[in-house]
Amino acid sequence: MRQRSRKRMIIINRIISYILMIILAIFFLFPLLYMISVSLNPSEIDIVNQMSSIKGFILTTISIENFKDVFDRMPFQRFLFNSVLIVGTTIIAGLIVNSMMAYGLARFSFKGRKMLVSIIVALIIIPFEAIAIPLLLITNKMGWLDSYQVQIIPFIANPLYIFLLYQFFINFPKDLEEAALIDGAGWFKIYWKIVLPLSRPVLASVAILHFLMQWGSFLWPLMVTRGYTYRPLTVAMQTFFGQAPIYWGDIMAFATMMTIPVIILFIFLQNQFVKSVATTGIK
């Protein structure tokens, strides 16, 4: 009887957990589904009338007219190229720089090491808005405004990612490194050939976090870019709000195309991300 009651409780707990997870999934998918639904609705009148109703999810006709309008109204390809170039370069350079910094802090003992780690942790809580104006003045003096480097170089090194990688490297087994040192390998070779390949979960997590931050960056690109040449997708989206009338179908189509790369990246890296959450200080 006790075993049966335990089995029943286990089944009931699983059912309740599944129901809660389904409700949470619907809650988080609700804005995404609405965005896609509106982007496929060719009637702007229906979109406005149904905006505060559940009817907004019901499509009587499906069309890609809104997506065509996006390409007709602006050079979307250029903005997409800018975003991919800026974000991709920042992530690749950031993984190298942040991981080297974190590995050095985790493995080498030197005077002021603990103080340096404390400073890095303290820098995490400083919001970007607090340093935006000083950073703008510095980059202006360097002649970087309205360029790619002004959107890449200031964001390569990040204290949060250095600390996350540091937490991983400090628990990394030293036996592998000692064996490599005995075989005559240098520290850089150990870092590049041994440590990085075994750090894929945490690197994937840092890449996802860095991607989300840079892909959705708006304030800084708006401050340092002037025309279409170097602006990313986030700033380009403001074009729809500055031109009357406002077409919500076009806006949602633009947002849908902007969201697709984020979903694709997470699908490819989700296993590594979950592993990292289970094995590092991200949790």
DOROKOL-612158 format. One record per residue (C-alpha): x, y, z. Coordinates in nm, 2 decimals. Last residue first. Layout:
% residues N
<drendo><xx>X</xx><yy>Y</yy><zz>Z</zz></drendo>
...
% end
This chain:
% residues 283
<drendo><xx>2.33</xx><yy>2.93</yy><zz>-1.15</zz></drendo>
<drendo><xx>2.60</xx><yy>3.09</yy><zz>-1.36</zz></drendo>
<drendo><xx>2.87</xx><yy>2.97</yy><zz>-1.10</zz></drendo>
<drendo><xx>2.96</xx><yy>2.68</yy><zz>-1.32</zz></drendo>
<drendo><xx>2.87</xx><yy>2.31</yy><zz>-1.37</zz></drendo>
<drendo><xx>2.49</xx><yy>2.28</yy><zz>-1.40</zz></drendo>
<drendo><xx>2.45</xx><yy>2.62</yy><zz>-1.58</zz></drendo>
<drendo><xx>2.73</xx><yy>2.52</yy><zz>-1.81</zz></drendo>
<drendo><xx>2.57</xx><yy>2.19</yy><zz>-1.91</zz></drendo>
<drendo><xx>2.24</xx><yy>2.37</yy><zz>-1.98</zz></drendo>
<drendo><xx>2.42</xx><yy>2.62</yy><zz>-2.21</zz></drendo>
<drendo><xx>2.61</xx><yy>2.35</yy><zz>-2.39</zz></drendo>
<drendo><xx>2.29</xx><yy>2.17</yy><zz>-2.47</zz></drendo>
<drendo><xx>2.12</xx><yy>2.50</yy><zz>-2.57</zz></drendo>
<drendo><xx>2.40</xx><yy>2.60</yy><zz>-2.82</zz></drendo>
<drendo><xx>2.24</xx><yy>2.52</yy><zz>-3.16</zz></drendo>
<drendo><xx>1.88</xx><yy>2.60</yy><zz>-3.05</zz></drendo>
<drendo><xx>2.00</xx><yy>2.92</yy><zz>-2.87</zz></drendo>
<drendo><xx>2.17</xx><yy>3.05</yy><zz>-3.19</zz></drendo>
<drendo><xx>1.87</xx><yy>2.98</yy><zz>-3.41</zz></drendo>
<drendo><xx>1.64</xx><yy>3.15</yy><zz>-3.16</zz></drendo>
<drendo><xx>1.86</xx><yy>3.46</yy><zz>-3.15</zz></drendo>
<drendo><xx>1.90</xx><yy>3.47</yy><zz>-3.53</zz></drendo>
<drendo><xx>1.51</xx><yy>3.45</yy><zz>-3.57</zz></drendo>
<drendo><xx>1.44</xx><yy>3.75</yy><zz>-3.34</zz></drendo>
<drendo><xx>1.54</xx><yy>4.02</yy><zz>-3.59</zz></drendo>
<drendo><xx>1.33</xx><yy>3.87</yy><zz>-3.87</zz></drendo>
<drendo><xx>1.03</xx><yy>3.87</yy><zz>-3.63</zz></drendo>
<drendo><xx>1.10</xx><yy>4.22</yy><zz>-3.51</zz></drendo>
<drendo><xx>1.10</xx><yy>4.35</yy><zz>-3.88</zz></drendo>
<drendo><xx>0.77</xx><yy>4.16</yy><zz>-3.95</zz></drendo>
<drendo><xx>0.63</xx><yy>4.30</yy><zz>-3.63</zz></drendo>
<drendo><xx>0.72</xx><yy>4.66</yy><zz>-3.73</zz></drendo>
<drendo><xx>0.58</xx><yy>4.60</yy><zz>-4.08</zz></drendo>
<drendo><xx>0.25</xx><yy>4.48</yy><zz>-3.94</zz></drendo>
<drendo><xx>0.24</xx><yy>4.76</yy><zz>-3.69</zz></drendo>
<drendo><xx>0.23</xx><yy>5.02</yy><zz>-3.97</zz></drendo>
<drendo><xx>0.29</xx><yy>5.37</yy><zz>-3.81</zz></drendo>
<drendo><xx>0.16</xx><yy>5.65</yy><zz>-4.03</zz></drendo>
<drendo><xx>0.38</xx><yy>5.84</yy><zz>-4.01</zz></drendo>
<drendo><xx>0.75</xx><yy>5.79</yy><zz>-4.03</zz></drendo>
<drendo><xx>0.96</xx><yy>5.82</yy><zz>-3.71</zz></drendo>
<drendo><xx>0.82</xx><yy>5.50</yy><zz>-3.55</zz></drendo>
<drendo><xx>0.91</xx><yy>5.28</yy><zz>-3.85</zz></drendo>
<drendo><xx>1.26</xx><yy>5.43</yy><zz>-3.87</zz></drendo>
<drendo><xx>1.32</xx><yy>5.33</yy><zz>-3.51</zz></drendo>
<drendo><xx>1.38</xx><yy>4.98</yy><zz>-3.62</zz></drendo>
<drendo><xx>1.71</xx><yy>5.09</yy><zz>-3.78</zz></drendo>
<drendo><xx>1.85</xx><yy>5.15</yy><zz>-3.43</zz></drendo>
<drendo><xx>1.80</xx><yy>4.79</yy><zz>-3.32</zz></drendo>
<drendo><xx>1.90</xx><yy>4.65</yy><zz>-3.66</zz></drendo>
<drendo><xx>2.26</xx><yy>4.79</yy><zz>-3.65</zz></drendo>
<drendo><xx>2.38</xx><yy>5.13</yy><zz>-3.79</zz></drendo>
<drendo><xx>2.71</xx><yy>5.15</yy><zz>-3.97</zz></drendo>
<drendo><xx>2.62</xx><yy>5.28</yy><zz>-4.32</zz></drendo>
<drendo><xx>2.26</xx><yy>5.38</yy><zz>-4.25</zz></drendo>
<drendo><xx>2.36</xx><yy>5.72</yy><zz>-4.11</zz></drendo>
<drendo><xx>2.46</xx><yy>5.89</yy><zz>-3.78</zz></drendo>
<drendo><xx>2.61</xx><yy>5.63</yy><zz>-3.55</zz></drendo>
<drendo><xx>2.77</xx><yy>5.69</yy><zz>-3.20</zz></drendo>
<drendo><xx>2.47</xx><yy>5.77</yy><zz>-2.98</zz></drendo>
<drendo><xx>2.21</xx><yy>5.54</yy><zz>-3.14</zz></drendo>
<drendo><xx>2.47</xx><yy>5.25</yy><zz>-3.14</zz></drendo>
<drendo><xx>2.52</xx><yy>5.31</yy><zz>-2.77</zz></drendo>
<drendo><xx>2.16</xx><yy>5.33</yy><zz>-2.66</zz></drendo>
<drendo><xx>2.03</xx><yy>5.03</yy><zz>-2.86</zz></drendo>
<drendo><xx>2.20</xx><yy>4.70</yy><zz>-2.78</zz></drendo>
<drendo><xx>1.97</xx><yy>4.41</yy><zz>-2.84</zz></drendo>
<drendo><xx>2.22</xx><yy>4.20</yy><zz>-3.04</zz></drendo>
<drendo><xx>2.50</xx><yy>4.30</yy><zz>-2.81</zz></drendo>
<drendo><xx>2.35</xx><yy>4.19</yy><zz>-2.48</zz></drendo>
<drendo><xx>2.19</xx><yy>3.87</yy><zz>-2.63</zz></drendo>
<drendo><xx>2.51</xx><yy>3.78</yy><zz>-2.81</zz></drendo>
<drendo><xx>2.72</xx><yy>3.82</yy><zz>-2.49</zz></drendo>
<drendo><xx>2.48</xx><yy>3.60</yy><zz>-2.29</zz></drendo>
<drendo><xx>2.49</xx><yy>3.34</yy><zz>-2.57</zz></drendo>
<drendo><xx>2.86</xx><yy>3.35</yy><zz>-2.61</zz></drendo>
<drendo><xx>2.92</xx><yy>3.33</yy><zz>-2.23</zz></drendo>
<drendo><xx>2.70</xx><yy>3.02</yy><zz>-2.22</zz></drendo>
<drendo><xx>2.88</xx><yy>2.86</yy><zz>-2.51</zz></drendo>
<drendo><xx>3.22</xx><yy>2.94</yy><zz>-2.35</zz></drendo>
<drendo><xx>3.09</xx><yy>2.78</yy><zz>-2.02</zz></drendo>
<drendo><xx>2.99</xx><yy>2.46</yy><zz>-2.20</zz></drendo>
<drendo><xx>3.30</xx><yy>2.46</yy><zz>-2.44</zz></drendo>
<drendo><xx>3.56</xx><yy>2.47</yy><zz>-2.16</zz></drendo>
<drendo><xx>3.73</xx><yy>2.14</yy><zz>-2.24</zz></drendo>
<drendo><xx>3.84</xx><yy>2.27</yy><zz>-2.58</zz></drendo>
<drendo><xx>3.96</xx><yy>2.59</yy><zz>-2.42</zz></drendo>
<drendo><xx>4.17</xx><yy>2.43</yy><zz>-2.14</zz></drendo>
<drendo><xx>4.36</xx><yy>2.18</yy><zz>-2.34</zz></drendo>
<drendo><xx>4.50</xx><yy>2.31</yy><zz>-2.67</zz></drendo>
<drendo><xx>4.48</xx><yy>2.69</yy><zz>-2.62</zz></drendo>
<drendo><xx>4.54</xx><yy>2.73</yy><zz>-2.25</zz></drendo>
<drendo><xx>4.79</xx><yy>2.45</yy><zz>-2.24</zz></drendo>
<drendo><xx>4.97</xx><yy>2.60</yy><zz>-2.55</zz></drendo>
<drendo><xx>4.97</xx><yy>2.94</yy><zz>-2.38</zz></drendo>
<drendo><xx>5.11</xx><yy>2.79</yy><zz>-2.06</zz></drendo>
<drendo><xx>5.39</xx><yy>2.62</yy><zz>-2.24</zz></drendo>
<drendo><xx>5.40</xx><yy>2.25</yy><zz>-2.31</zz></drendo>
<drendo><xx>5.72</xx><yy>2.05</yy><zz>-2.22</zz></drendo>
<drendo><xx>5.57</xx><yy>1.71</yy><zz>-2.14</zz></drendo>
<drendo><xx>5.59</xx><yy>1.78</yy><zz>-1.77</zz></drendo>
<drendo><xx>5.39</xx><yy>2.10</yy><zz>-1.83</zz></drendo>
<drendo><xx>5.12</xx><yy>1.90</yy><zz>-2.01</zz></drendo>
<drendo><xx>5.10</xx><yy>1.66</yy><zz>-1.71</zz></drendo>
<drendo><xx>5.07</xx><yy>1.95</yy><zz>-1.48</zz></drendo>
<drendo><xx>4.79</xx><yy>2.11</yy><zz>-1.69</zz></drendo>
<drendo><xx>4.59</xx><yy>1.79</yy><zz>-1.69</zz></drendo>
<drendo><xx>4.63</xx><yy>1.74</yy><zz>-1.32</zz></drendo>
<drendo><xx>4.51</xx><yy>2.09</yy><zz>-1.25</zz></drendo>
<drendo><xx>4.15</xx><yy>2.00</yy><zz>-1.28</zz></drendo>
<drendo><xx>3.94</xx><yy>2.32</yy><zz>-1.36</zz></drendo>
<drendo><xx>3.78</xx><yy>2.46</yy><zz>-1.05</zz></drendo>
<drendo><xx>3.95</xx><yy>2.80</yy><zz>-1.08</zz></drendo>
<drendo><xx>3.88</xx><yy>2.79</yy><zz>-1.45</zz></drendo>
<drendo><xx>3.50</xx><yy>2.78</yy><zz>-1.41</zz></drendo>
<drendo><xx>3.47</xx><yy>3.06</yy><zz>-1.16</zz></drendo>
<drendo><xx>3.72</xx><yy>3.27</yy><zz>-1.37</zz></drendo>
<drendo><xx>3.50</xx><yy>3.21</yy><zz>-1.68</zz></drendo>
<drendo><xx>3.20</xx><yy>3.36</yy><zz>-1.49</zz></drendo>
<drendo><xx>3.41</xx><yy>3.64</yy><zz>-1.36</zz></drendo>
<drendo><xx>3.56</xx><yy>3.74</yy><zz>-1.69</zz></drendo>
<drendo><xx>3.21</xx><yy>3.72</yy><zz>-1.84</zz></drendo>
<drendo><xx>3.07</xx><yy>3.97</yy><zz>-1.59</zz></drendo>
<drendo><xx>3.38</xx><yy>4.20</yy><zz>-1.61</zz></drendo>
<drendo><xx>3.34</xx><yy>4.24</yy><zz>-1.99</zz></drendo>
<drendo><xx>3.62</xx><yy>4.29</yy><zz>-2.24</zz></drendo>
<drendo><xx>3.51</xx><yy>4.31</yy><zz>-2.60</zz></drendo>
<drendo><xx>3.25</xx><yy>4.58</yy><zz>-2.55</zz></drendo>
<drendo><xx>3.45</xx><yy>4.90</yy><zz>-2.60</zz></drendo>
<drendo><xx>3.61</xx><yy>4.75</yy><zz>-2.91</zz></drendo>
<drendo><xx>3.30</xx><yy>4.66</yy><zz>-3.11</zz></drendo>
<drendo><xx>3.06</xx><yy>4.95</yy><zz>-3.15</zz></drendo>
<drendo><xx>3.33</xx><yy>5.22</yy><zz>-3.18</zz></drendo>
<drendo><xx>3.52</xx><yy>4.98</yy><zz>-3.41</zz></drendo>
<drendo><xx>3.24</xx><yy>4.96</yy><zz>-3.67</zz></drendo>
<drendo><xx>3.23</xx><yy>5.33</yy><zz>-3.74</zz></drendo>
<drendo><xx>3.02</xx><yy>5.64</yy><zz>-3.70</zz></drendo>
<drendo><xx>3.23</xx><yy>5.79</yy><zz>-3.42</zz></drendo>
<drendo><xx>3.59</xx><yy>5.66</yy><zz>-3.40</zz></drendo>
<drendo><xx>3.78</xx><yy>5.98</yy><zz>-3.42</zz></drendo>
<drendo><xx>3.99</xx><yy>5.91</yy><zz>-3.11</zz></drendo>
<drendo><xx>3.85</xx><yy>6.23</yy><zz>-2.95</zz></drendo>
<drendo><xx>3.50</xx><yy>6.11</yy><zz>-3.02</zz></drendo>
<drendo><xx>3.58</xx><yy>5.77</yy><zz>-2.87</zz></drendo>
<drendo><xx>3.68</xx><yy>5.94</yy><zz>-2.54</zz></drendo>
<drendo><xx>3.39</xx><yy>6.17</yy><zz>-2.53</zz></drendo>
<drendo><xx>3.14</xx><yy>5.89</yy><zz>-2.60</zz></drendo>
<drendo><xx>3.30</xx><yy>5.67</yy><zz>-2.32</zz></drendo>
<drendo><xx>3.26</xx><yy>5.96</yy><zz>-2.08</zz></drendo>
<drendo><xx>2.89</xx><yy>5.99</yy><zz>-2.18</zz></drendo>
<drendo><xx>2.82</xx><yy>5.62</yy><zz>-2.17</zz></drendo>
<drendo><xx>2.99</xx><yy>5.55</yy><zz>-1.83</zz></drendo>
<drendo><xx>2.69</xx><yy>5.57</yy><zz>-1.60</zz></drendo>
<drendo><xx>2.45</xx><yy>5.44</yy><zz>-1.87</zz></drendo>
<drendo><xx>2.65</xx><yy>5.12</yy><zz>-1.88</zz></drendo>
<drendo><xx>2.54</xx><yy>5.03</yy><zz>-1.53</zz></drendo>
<drendo><xx>2.81</xx><yy>4.96</yy><zz>-1.26</zz></drendo>
<drendo><xx>2.73</xx><yy>4.64</yy><zz>-1.08</zz></drendo>
<drendo><xx>2.97</xx><yy>4.42</yy><zz>-1.27</zz></drendo>
<drendo><xx>3.26</xx><yy>4.66</yy><zz>-1.20</zz></drendo>
<drendo><xx>3.27</xx><yy>4.55</yy><zz>-0.84</zz></drendo>
<drendo><xx>3.33</xx><yy>4.19</yy><zz>-0.94</zz></drendo>
<drendo><xx>3.62</xx><yy>4.30</yy><zz>-1.16</zz></drendo>
<drendo><xx>3.76</xx><yy>4.52</yy><zz>-0.87</zz></drendo>
<drendo><xx>3.74</xx><yy>4.22</yy><zz>-0.63</zz></drendo>
<drendo><xx>3.93</xx><yy>4.00</yy><zz>-0.88</zz></drendo>
<drendo><xx>4.20</xx><yy>4.27</yy><zz>-0.91</zz></drendo>
<drendo><xx>4.23</xx><yy>4.30</yy><zz>-0.53</zz></drendo>
<drendo><xx>4.27</xx><yy>3.93</yy><zz>-0.50</zz></drendo>
<drendo><xx>4.55</xx><yy>3.93</yy><zz>-0.76</zz></drendo>
<drendo><xx>4.73</xx><yy>4.23</yy><zz>-0.61</zz></drendo>
<drendo><xx>5.07</xx><yy>4.06</yy><zz>-0.59</zz></drendo>
<drendo><xx>5.08</xx><yy>3.76</yy><zz>-0.82</zz></drendo>
<drendo><xx>4.96</xx><yy>3.40</yy><zz>-0.82</zz></drendo>
<drendo><xx>4.88</xx><yy>3.26</yy><zz>-1.17</zz></drendo>
<drendo><xx>4.61</xx><yy>3.00</yy><zz>-1.24</zz></drendo>
<drendo><xx>4.27</xx><yy>3.16</yy><zz>-1.19</zz></drendo>
<drendo><xx>4.36</xx><yy>3.52</yy><zz>-1.27</zz></drendo>
<drendo><xx>4.55</xx><yy>3.41</yy><zz>-1.59</zz></drendo>
<drendo><xx>4.26</xx><yy>3.19</yy><zz>-1.69</zz></drendo>
<drendo><xx>4.01</xx><yy>3.47</yy><zz>-1.64</zz></drendo>
<drendo><xx>4.21</xx><yy>3.72</yy><zz>-1.85</zz></drendo>
<drendo><xx>4.27</xx><yy>3.47</yy><zz>-2.13</zz></drendo>
<drendo><xx>3.90</xx><yy>3.37</yy><zz>-2.12</zz></drendo>
<drendo><xx>3.79</xx><yy>3.74</yy><zz>-2.14</zz></drendo>
<drendo><xx>4.02</xx><yy>3.82</yy><zz>-2.43</zz></drendo>
<drendo><xx>3.95</xx><yy>3.51</yy><zz>-2.64</zz></drendo>
<drendo><xx>3.58</xx><yy>3.49</yy><zz>-2.58</zz></drendo>
<drendo><xx>3.55</xx><yy>3.87</yy><zz>-2.63</zz></drendo>
<drendo><xx>3.73</xx><yy>3.86</yy><zz>-2.97</zz></drendo>
<drendo><xx>3.48</xx><yy>3.60</yy><zz>-3.10</zz></drendo>
<drendo><xx>3.18</xx><yy>3.77</yy><zz>-2.94</zz></drendo>
<drendo><xx>3.26</xx><yy>4.12</yy><zz>-3.05</zz></drendo>
<drendo><xx>3.34</xx><yy>4.01</yy><zz>-3.41</zz></drendo>
<drendo><xx>3.01</xx><yy>3.83</yy><zz>-3.43</zz></drendo>
<drendo><xx>2.80</xx><yy>4.11</yy><zz>-3.28</zz></drendo>
<drendo><xx>2.95</xx><yy>4.38</yy><zz>-3.50</zz></drendo>
<drendo><xx>2.95</xx><yy>4.18</yy><zz>-3.82</zz></drendo>
<drendo><xx>2.60</xx><yy>4.03</yy><zz>-3.76</zz></drendo>
<drendo><xx>2.45</xx><yy>4.36</yy><zz>-3.67</zz></drendo>
<drendo><xx>2.61</xx><yy>4.54</yy><zz>-3.97</zz></drendo>
<drendo><xx>2.51</xx><yy>4.27</yy><zz>-4.21</zz></drendo>
<drendo><xx>2.15</xx><yy>4.29</yy><zz>-4.08</zz></drendo>
<drendo><xx>2.14</xx><yy>4.66</yy><zz>-4.12</zz></drendo>
<drendo><xx>2.27</xx><yy>4.64</yy><zz>-4.48</zz></drendo>
<drendo><xx>2.02</xx><yy>4.36</yy><zz>-4.57</zz></drendo>
<drendo><xx>1.74</xx><yy>4.57</yy><zz>-4.43</zz></drendo>
<drendo><xx>1.81</xx><yy>4.86</yy><zz>-4.67</zz></drendo>
<drendo><xx>1.48</xx><yy>5.04</yy><zz>-4.59</zz></drendo>
<drendo><xx>1.12</xx><yy>5.09</yy><zz>-4.70</zz></drendo>
<drendo><xx>1.11</xx><yy>4.82</yy><zz>-4.97</zz></drendo>
<drendo><xx>1.28</xx><yy>4.55</yy><zz>-4.76</zz></drendo>
<drendo><xx>1.04</xx><yy>4.61</yy><zz>-4.47</zz></drendo>
<drendo><xx>0.74</xx><yy>4.62</yy><zz>-4.71</zz></drendo>
<drendo><xx>0.83</xx><yy>4.28</yy><zz>-4.84</zz></drendo>
<drendo><xx>0.81</xx><yy>4.14</yy><zz>-4.49</zz></drendo>
<drendo><xx>0.47</xx><yy>4.30</yy><zz>-4.44</zz></drendo>
<drendo><xx>0.34</xx><yy>4.14</yy><zz>-4.76</zz></drendo>
<drendo><xx>0.43</xx><yy>3.79</yy><zz>-4.64</zz></drendo>
<drendo><xx>0.06</xx><yy>3.69</yy><zz>-4.63</zz></drendo>
<drendo><xx>-0.16</xx><yy>3.47</yy><zz>-4.43</zz></drendo>
<drendo><xx>-0.54</xx><yy>3.52</yy><zz>-4.44</zz></drendo>
<drendo><xx>-0.80</xx><yy>3.46</yy><zz>-4.17</zz></drendo>
<drendo><xx>-0.53</xx><yy>3.46</yy><zz>-3.90</zz></drendo>
<drendo><xx>-0.64</xx><yy>3.42</yy><zz>-3.54</zz></drendo>
<drendo><xx>-0.39</xx><yy>3.54</yy><zz>-3.28</zz></drendo>
<drendo><xx>-0.51</xx><yy>3.90</yy><zz>-3.29</zz></drendo>
<drendo><xx>-0.85</xx><yy>3.77</yy><zz>-3.21</zz></drendo>
<drendo><xx>-0.74</xx><yy>3.74</yy><zz>-2.85</zz></drendo>
<drendo><xx>-0.82</xx><yy>4.11</yy><zz>-2.82</zz></drendo>
<drendo><xx>-0.63</xx><yy>4.42</yy><zz>-2.74</zz></drendo>
<drendo><xx>-0.46</xx><yy>4.46</yy><zz>-3.09</zz></drendo>
<drendo><xx>-0.77</xx><yy>4.33</yy><zz>-3.27</zz></drendo>
<drendo><xx>-0.88</xx><yy>4.66</yy><zz>-3.42</zz></drendo>
<drendo><xx>-0.53</xx><yy>4.78</yy><zz>-3.49</zz></drendo>
<drendo><xx>-0.43</xx><yy>4.45</yy><zz>-3.66</zz></drendo>
<drendo><xx>-0.76</xx><yy>4.43</yy><zz>-3.85</zz></drendo>
<drendo><xx>-0.70</xx><yy>4.77</yy><zz>-4.00</zz></drendo>
<drendo><xx>-0.34</xx><yy>4.69</yy><zz>-4.09</zz></drendo>
<drendo><xx>-0.46</xx><yy>4.40</yy><zz>-4.30</zz></drendo>
<drendo><xx>-0.18</xx><yy>4.18</yy><zz>-4.43</zz></drendo>
<drendo><xx>-0.15</xx><yy>3.97</yy><zz>-4.12</zz></drendo>
<drendo><xx>0.17</xx><yy>3.76</yy><zz>-4.12</zz></drendo>
<drendo><xx>0.36</xx><yy>4.00</yy><zz>-3.90</zz></drendo>
<drendo><xx>0.07</xx><yy>4.01</yy><zz>-3.66</zz></drendo>
<drendo><xx>0.07</xx><yy>3.64</yy><zz>-3.60</zz></drendo>
<drendo><xx>0.45</xx><yy>3.63</yy><zz>-3.57</zz></drendo>
<drendo><xx>0.45</xx><yy>3.90</yy><zz>-3.30</zz></drendo>
<drendo><xx>0.15</xx><yy>3.73</yy><zz>-3.12</zz></drendo>
<drendo><xx>0.34</xx><yy>3.40</yy><zz>-3.11</zz></drendo>
<drendo><xx>0.65</xx><yy>3.57</yy><zz>-2.97</zz></drendo>
<drendo><xx>0.45</xx><yy>3.76</yy><zz>-2.71</zz></drendo>
<drendo><xx>0.27</xx><yy>3.45</yy><zz>-2.59</zz></drendo>
<drendo><xx>0.57</xx><yy>3.22</yy><zz>-2.59</zz></drendo>
<drendo><xx>0.67</xx><yy>3.31</yy><zz>-2.24</zz></drendo>
<drendo><xx>0.33</xx><yy>3.26</yy><zz>-2.09</zz></drendo>
<drendo><xx>0.26</xx><yy>2.95</yy><zz>-2.30</zz></drendo>
<drendo><xx>0.59</xx><yy>2.79</yy><zz>-2.17</zz></drendo>
<drendo><xx>0.51</xx><yy>2.89</yy><zz>-1.81</zz></drendo>
<drendo><xx>0.16</xx><yy>2.72</yy><zz>-1.84</zz></drendo>
<drendo><xx>0.32</xx><yy>2.41</yy><zz>-2.00</zz></drendo>
<drendo><xx>0.58</xx><yy>2.40</yy><zz>-1.72</zz></drendo>
<drendo><xx>0.31</xx><yy>2.43</yy><zz>-1.45</zz></drendo>
<drendo><xx>0.11</xx><yy>2.15</yy><zz>-1.61</zz></drendo>
<drendo><xx>0.42</xx><yy>1.93</yy><zz>-1.64</zz></drendo>
<drendo><xx>0.50</xx><yy>1.99</yy><zz>-1.27</zz></drendo>
<drendo><xx>0.15</xx><yy>1.91</yy><zz>-1.16</zz></drendo>
<drendo><xx>0.15</xx><yy>1.58</yy><zz>-1.37</zz></drendo>
<drendo><xx>0.49</xx><yy>1.49</yy><zz>-1.23</zz></drendo>
<drendo><xx>0.38</xx><yy>1.55</yy><zz>-0.87</zz></drendo>
<drendo><xx>0.07</xx><yy>1.34</yy><zz>-0.93</zz></drendo>
<drendo><xx>0.27</xx><yy>1.06</yy><zz>-1.07</zz></drendo>
<drendo><xx>0.52</xx><yy>1.07</yy><zz>-0.78</zz></drendo>
<drendo><xx>0.23</xx><yy>1.08</yy><zz>-0.53</zz></drendo>
<drendo><xx>0.06</xx><yy>0.78</yy><zz>-0.70</zz></drendo>
<drendo><xx>0.39</xx><yy>0.59</yy><zz>-0.69</zz></drendo>
<drendo><xx>0.43</xx><yy>0.67</yy><zz>-0.32</zz></drendo>
<drendo><xx>0.07</xx><yy>0.56</yy><zz>-0.25</zz></drendo>
<drendo><xx>0.13</xx><yy>0.23</yy><zz>-0.44</zz></drendo>
<drendo><xx>0.45</xx><yy>0.17</yy><zz>-0.25</zz></drendo>
<drendo><xx>0.28</xx><yy>0.24</yy><zz>0.09</zz></drendo>
<drendo><xx>0.00</xx><yy>0.00</yy><zz>0.00</zz></drendo>
% end
